[in-house]
Amino acid sequence: MARFYVPQPRVEQGTLKIEGEEGKHIRKVLRLKEGDEITVFDGLGKEFQGTIVEERLSSVVIRIENVSSSKKDSPLEVTLAQSLLKARRWTT
């Protein structure tokens, strides 16, 4: 299932409209059609799963079937370290 980032999704009566470049990308590049399932996330923790119900020139409308909170943070901790060279090696 394809996943798309939409910063401020417009949700109205159980549908979500994807406009602009992302809408064009869905239609023209990926060639997704009515009936295809997609996932939209807003970057703030919400994830919308749904089916494409309408295609327009530069937008796509999906019927929302499930809304969930997206917790995709990794449980791993990362430590970054840098080693320094001896002072005489820095000047060469």
N, C-alpha and C positions, 0 to 999 in steps of 0.2 A: 504494500500500500504506500502510495506516495505521500510525502510529508512536506508541508509548506509553512513558511513564516509569514504571518500577517500582523503587523504591529498593533493596529487598532481595528479588530474585526467588527463589522456592522452586523449584529445579530438582531433579526426582526422576525417574530412569529415562527420560530423554529427553523429559520433559514439564515444562511450566512453568505454575504456577497463578497467575492474577491475581485478587486478592480485593479486597474493599472498594469504595470509590468508583470506582476505575478499572474494575473488573469490571462494575459497574452501568452506567457510562458506555458501555462497549463494547456491552453488550447492549441497554440501554433507549434511549440517545440515538442512537448510531450504527447500531444494529440489525444488528450483524454476527452472522453465523450460522456453524454448523459448515461447514467447508470454505473459509472466508474466510482469506486470508493477512494476517498482521500482523507487525510488528517491535516488539520490546520492548528498551529500553535501560535500564541501571542507573545511569547518571551517573558511573560509575567507569571506563568504557572498554569494557565488554562490550555487544554487541548480539546479540540472539537473533531469528532469523527463523523463522517457523513457520506452522502452519495450525491453526485452531480445531478441536478434536476433541470438546469437551464444553462444554455450557452448564449452569450451575447458577443458583440464585436470585440470588446476589450474587457469583458468580465465573465465570471462564472458564478452561478448560484448553487449552493449545496444545501441539502436538507440535513439538518443536524440530527444524528441518531444517538449520540453519546457525548457527554461533556465530562471531562475528568481533569484532575490536577496532574500536571506533568512534573514529576520529580525525577529528573535525569542526572542529578549530581552523582558523581562517582564517590564511592566510599573510600577510595584510596587517598592517602596523603602523599604529597610530593615535596621533596626536600631538594633544594638547589644549592650546590656548593661550587666555589671557584678556587683553584689553587693559584698561589702567587709564585712567581719566579724569584730567584735570588736577585738582589739589587744590581749586581754587576751584569746580569743577563738582560736587564731592562734597557741598558744604555747602548747596546750594540746595534 
